[in-house]
Amino acid sequence: APPGSLLAAEAMRAASLLLAWVLLRPAATHQCHLAGPGGVLRFTDTHAEIRVPALHRVPSSLDPLYGLVRRCLDLIQQNPLPTELLRAALNDPGSVRTSQVVQYELGYVVCAAVALLFTVAVPVAGMCFCYCRSRRRCGGRLRAHRRSLGCRRHCLLACLSLTSLIILTSVVCAFVTSQRVKGQMEPGLGAVPATLRTLRQHIANIPQVAPLSRQGVQMVVDQFEVPRQQIISDLGGLSRSVGLSIHAQLKAMTYAALVDLQDRAGDLQTSLHHLQILDKTVRALASARAELEPALQERRRRVVALLDDPRCTSCASVLGRAQSLELGADYSKVPSVEKVLKALAGLPRSDFAEMIRQGNGTFNSIPELAVERMAQVIQDLRDEMARMTEKVQSIANSFPLPDYTRPVSEALVKVEDRSQPYLREVERFEQYRWIAGTVLCSIILLILACNVIGMVLGAYGLSKREDPSDYECRGEAGAKFLLVGVGLAFLFSWLLILLVFATFLVGGNIQTLVCRNWVNQEIYKFIDTPGNLPPSMNLTRQLNLKRDSNLSAAYRECKSGAGLWEVLQLDRSYDLDEHLKSPKYTADFQKRLGDFTARLGDVRLLRSEGRQDLETFARSGVDEVDYRRFQEEMKNPVVQTSLPGLARSLEGLQKMQVSGRAGGGGCLCARGDVLTSLSPPQRNGTVAGRLAAEAQALWQMQNSTVQSQEALVAKLGESIQFLSHLAPHLQERVKTTLATITSVEARLPMQAQQILRQEIGCFTRKELRYFMQYLNWVGQTLREDVASCQPLATALDNGRVILCDRIADPWNAFWFSLGCCTFFLIPNIIFAVRLTKHFRPIRNRLM
């Protein structure tokens, strides 16, 4: 077989195998055409803006001083938290006895006694000193000069310098701590209402308090917009995606069927064409043979007679070939195809090209058809998303936290309102304290200035005095400066001690009674102990804490990040898991998708007239024609003897005569088509002319008649070759094509429906994953984030940091530093008075 036919057969076989694989491939192997699993949704942090920022103790260079003051206060007040006294004061204030308070505050009572003694004794001592000074007895002059006076004077200078240095250090610390108290007091006092407002805002933002509010739980519910927009976006491309998926998964089967149909239509057209050529060619060959036969017989008679002429030299070798000059192939004996052509008459009655084009166009329009058929269900699903938003809103409407948070919020409002007057009083008291502290610290600096000036002038006067008994104004001025400092110390020391005691009493009790017990959580234990608080202050019951829980446990849970959901055990009154079950919101959505059906694969590949054409083609008898008879007859030549060969032989005999004359006695002989010099030359010119004429006639017959018949035979061979290769497989191919078309037309709607259900199932699972992500996030957020009680624990810790670390520590360091100044004024007075005598001239000089 020719290479072209083999390639066509292999291509047909490959197409058949591909079609069989497509038809037999199980539908379960199809995968979702829609974009794989749903992506991860990102939800907004709804409560980042209402967090309570945590405050921390800032390391300071004064921390050693703060630690020293706390240790001193621990020595002064060694008693633990007075639980019995506080219980009595809270439940029955009238039962509290003064002796109990004094017993607990014994350390402060002792300090108060010392302060009172100092307040009385120092002014009395000052008055006595003034009286003695008026008598010139205190701060006067030395009576006699001794050798030990220089050593004593230097010792007094050193002691006064040391006490002055200690006082200077203390007053600097007092200045710094006083300014730090003032710097921390204003923001600290402002942080109290700010923290209360933040807590109140946090608690108020937890529940849904108004249908249009965007706070707390409502903010969480509003995040449903994230999956809703994603689902609506996916719905916009669902119908086209389904159509494209159906088209992509069925196109191999459909296109293979259309290609097969196109091949059969081509076979019909080509077969009809070749059959017509075959019939026409056979008729033409038979007619040409009939016309050629008498002319060929006449030509044989003439050539035989010429070669048989005795005058023809060496013609006997060609005579045999001339005698066998007769016709060869007889195409009147081949089978007739008229019956086949009669059966195929009028075919094709249908336009297969248009039929295939329409089928292909109908199949390719499936994506647009899917968009049209699914438009209503897409709109219904969008409306269902709006109703689903209303269902999700029920989470906020039924959330029970308002019942728990409203009392706490109202209590915070009351605390905020009632704290305002006290905070203003504290701020005013702090202003007075700062003014008094600044004035008294300035007086202390003035006393120190008098000491320094007095010591410098006195020492300078002594160095210039030649005789101890001589008067020197600089020494006298130094003594007077020292006495001015002593007078200021006597005059203001009682104010200093009063300020020290007032600030000590407040700051010390805050440290020992509040801060110390706050750090070790004794306050929480006191609150947790039943009976310590009156019923109106039962925080465990008011906060709806768990029955087996208390404030300390709740504080620890909140500090670790637990939510009000866990602390208040809201799951007992509100089944959040029940409210967050996916079918509660997605049942209608799933049902609408599950109930949707649409016929998207109704494609007509072959109409009835086309089927009849193919069936007629298969029954026409094309495969029953004996094409081997044609092939056997085509093996015979048109003429048994080769006309060109015989003509060349005659031309050779004629040329011998010409050559013989030209060569003068040479002899040429012809053996077959080959001439030799052994034959004698043609002597008769008439014979030679007749030989040339017969050769010319043979060439003319060959060129005019035989060659045209040979061309018809070649044309006939092409048709026979095509029909002989087609005939054995015609019935099977047409039958297979018709069965394939029928199967594809029947399977297309079913498989399209199956793919439709599969794609809708994939889409449903993908969108449900969005729902589940949102509902899981809602559950986690409501349990841990939105309803988090960590801000409450943070607010308590911030209160301790503000009160104890930022206010109480510098406050106590202030009175401690000021107290050091006050108490060191006593040795300062003694050393200054004793040193005054050394700066004045001695009365009687002793040699």
Secondary structure, DSSP 4 states (H G I P E B T S, - for coil): --HHHHHHHHHHHHHHHHHHHHHHS-GGG----S-SS--------TTGGG--PPP-PPP-TTHHHHHHHHHHHHHH------HHHHHHHHH-GGG--HHHHHHHTHHHHHHHHHHHHHHHHHHHHHHHHHHHHHTT-SS---SB--THHHHHHHHHHHHHHHHHHHHHHHHHHHHHHHHHHHHHHHHHHHHHHHHHHHHHHHHHHSS--STT--SHHHHHHHTTHHHHHHHHHHHHTHHHHHHHHHHHHHHHHHHHHHHHHHHHHHHHHHHHHHHHHHHHHHHHHHHHHHHHHHHHHHHHHHHHHHHT-TTSTT-HHHHHHHHT--B---GGGSPP-HHHHHHTTT---S-HHHHHHHHHHHHHTHHHHHHHHTHHHHHHHHHHHHHHHHHHHHHHHH--HHHHHHHHHHHHHHHHHHHHHHHHHHHHHHHHHHHHHHHHHHHHHHHHHHHHHHHHHHHHHHHH-SSTTS--HHHHHHHHHHHHHHHHHHHHHHHHHHHHHHHHHHHHHIIIIIIHHHHTTHHHHHHHSTTSS-GGG-HHHHTT--TT--HHHHHHHHHTT-BHHHHTTGGGT--HHHHT-HHHHHHHHHHHHHH----------S-HHHHHHHHHHHHSSGGGS-HHHHHHHHHS-SBSS-HHHHHHHHHHHHHHHHHHHHHTS---EEETTEEETTSPPP--HHHHHHHHHHHHHHHHHIIIIIHHHHHHHHHHHHHHHHHHHHGGGHHHHHHHHHHHHHHHHHHHHHHHHHHHHHHHHHHHHHHHHHHHHHHHHHHHIIIIITTB-HHHHHHHHHHHIIIIIIIIHHHHHHHHHHHHHHHHHHHHHHHHHHHHHHHSPPSB---
